[in-house]
Amino acid sequence: MHVIANIEELFEKSELLKMIKMYDLKKEIKRIKLERPYIIPIEKDRIIEDEKKIKMK
């Protein structure tokens, strides 16, 4: 049995599949980042200071 395959076509298909997967991953990462609550750094510092004050009492 003999098999003839065009290696370039196989690599092109493989690369396209990788590109699609990477695009999907990037899209999912963006979605997760948007869903994550964002704290303004100044507010974060205030929260940390408040927690320290509570611990000292």
Backbone as CSV, one residue per row, in Angstrom:
resi,resn,N_x,N_y,N_z,CA_x,CA_y,CA_z,C_x,C_y,C_z
1,MET,0.843,-1.186,0.000,0.000,0.000,0.000,0.886,1.247,0.000
2,HIS,0.592,2.175,-0.886,1.351,3.418,-0.993,0.426,4.587,-0.670
3,VAL,0.974,5.547,0.074,0.202,6.740,0.421,0.980,7.959,-0.048
4,ILE,0.291,8.830,-0.733,0.902,10.075,-1.188,0.189,11.214,-0.456
5,ALA,0.993,12.069,0.189,0.403,13.188,0.922,1.191,14.453,0.621
6,ASN,0.487,15.526,0.502,1.132,16.815,0.306,1.421,17.382,1.696
7,ILE,2.683,17.327,2.098,3.083,17.746,3.441,2.774,19.221,3.674
8,GLU,2.973,20.059,2.669,2.704,21.491,2.826,1.246,21.733,3.191
9,GLU,0.333,21.030,2.550,-1.093,21.188,2.860,-1.386,20.746,4.287
10,LEU,-0.762,19.657,4.716,-0.982,19.186,6.084,-0.499,20.216,7.100
11,PHE,0.675,20.806,6.854,1.193,21.823,7.761,0.314,23.067,7.757
12,GLU,-0.182,23.457,6.574,-1.066,24.620,6.495,-2.328,24.385,7.312
13,LYS,-2.919,23.208,7.196,-4.127,22.893,7.961,-3.821,22.891,9.446
14,SER,-2.684,22.324,9.813,-2.279,22.288,11.216,-2.106,23.704,11.761
15,GLU,-1.448,24.564,10.989,-1.236,25.949,11.412,-2.562,26.690,11.541
16,LEU,-3.478,26.457,10.616,-4.790,27.109,10.699,-5.536,26.672,11.954
17,LEU,-5.472,25.392,12.275,-6.133,24.900,13.483,-5.513,25.522,14.732
18,LYS,-4.193,25.667,14.734,-3.517,26.302,15.874,-3.952,27.754,16.007
19,MET,-4.063,28.459,14.869,-4.478,29.859,14.891,-5.886,29.998,15.453
20,ILE,-6.767,29.110,15.062,-8.146,29.147,15.560,-8.167,28.912,17.062
21,LYS,-7.403,27.933,17.529,-7.351,27.650,18.966,-6.789,28.842,19.734
22,MET,-5.727,29.470,19.214,-5.131,30.635,19.877,-6.130,31.788,19.934
23,TYR,-6.854,32.004,18.850,-7.853,33.069,18.818,-8.931,32.813,19.870
24,ASP,-9.398,31.567,19.951,-10.417,31.218,20.941,-9.896,31.420,22.356
25,LEU,-8.647,31.044,22.599,-8.062,31.229,23.931,-7.950,32.708,24.282
26,LYS,-7.498,33.518,23.327,-7.374,34.954,23.581,-8.733,35.573,23.868
27,LYS,-9.741,35.150,23.122,-11.093,35.665,23.323,-11.606,35.284,24.716
28,GLU,-11.341,34.064,25.138,-11.771,33.593,26.455,-11.044,34.352,27.566
29,ILE,-9.766,34.610,27.380,-9.001,35.371,28.377,-9.567,36.781,28.510
30,LYS,-9.888,37.423,27.391,-10.489,38.762,27.442,-11.817,38.728,28.181
31,ARG,-12.626,37.706,27.920,-13.927,37.591,28.575,-13.746,37.439,30.083
32,ILE,-12.803,36.616,30.487,-12.555,36.401,31.915,-12.074,37.690,32.568
33,LYS,-11.184,38.420,31.890,-10.682,39.680,32.444,-11.810,40.685,32.620
34,LEU,-12.750,40.711,31.689,-13.862,41.650,31.790,-14.825,41.259,32.904
35,GLU,-14.956,39.970,33.165,-15.861,39.519,34.219,-15.272,39.745,35.608
36,ARG,-13.948,39.756,35.702,-13.287,39.895,36.996,-13.508,41.307,37.525
37,PRO,-13.888,41.424,38.778,-14.095,42.766,39.336,-12.767,43.525,39.395
38,TYR,-12.848,44.792,39.118,-11.649,45.618,39.097,-11.679,46.575,40.276
39,ILE,-10.577,46.629,41.017,-10.472,47.558,42.142,-9.476,48.639,41.756
40,ILE,-9.864,49.875,41.944,-8.954,50.986,41.680,-7.821,50.895,42.701
41,PRO,-6.571,51.054,42.280,-5.433,50.887,43.199,-5.528,51.705,44.482
42,ILE,-6.034,52.929,44.407,-6.169,53.765,45.604,-7.146,53.112,46.576
43,GLU,-8.250,52.612,46.069,-9.227,51.928,46.915,-8.617,50.676,47.527
44,LYS,-7.816,49.985,46.773,-7.165,48.776,47.274,-6.257,49.128,48.449
45,ASP,-5.498,50.221,48.321,-4.625,50.662,49.410,-5.441,51.003,50.650
46,ARG,-6.574,51.648,50.474,-7.436,51.997,51.612,-7.963,50.744,52.302
47,ILE,-8.349,49.771,51.512,-8.867,48.521,52.075,-7.778,47.838,52.894
48,ILE,-6.551,47.813,52.381,-5.434,47.187,53.103,-5.170,47.941,54.404
49,GLU,-5.190,49.278,54.361,-4.983,50.080,55.568,-6.080,49.816,56.590
50,ASP,-7.319,49.735,56.129,-8.435,49.453,57.030,-8.277,48.082,57.678
51,GLU,-7.844,47.099,56.911,-7.644,45.756,57.456,-6.540,45.760,58.506
52,LYS,-5.481,46.532,58.272,-4.388,46.628,59.249,-4.885,47.261,60.546
53,LYS,-5.714,48.308,60.422,-6.255,48.978,61.609,-7.118,48.022,62.418
54,ILE,-7.918,47.239,61.737,-8.793,46.281,62.412,-7.956,45.234,63.149
55,LYS,-6.894,44.761,62.543,-6.027,43.756,63.168,-5.317,44.311,64.396
56,MET,-4.971,45.602,64.374,-4.243,46.213,65.488,-5.135,46.420,66.702
57,LYS,-6.440,46.509,66.510,-7.367,46.755,67.628,-7.519,45.582,68.488
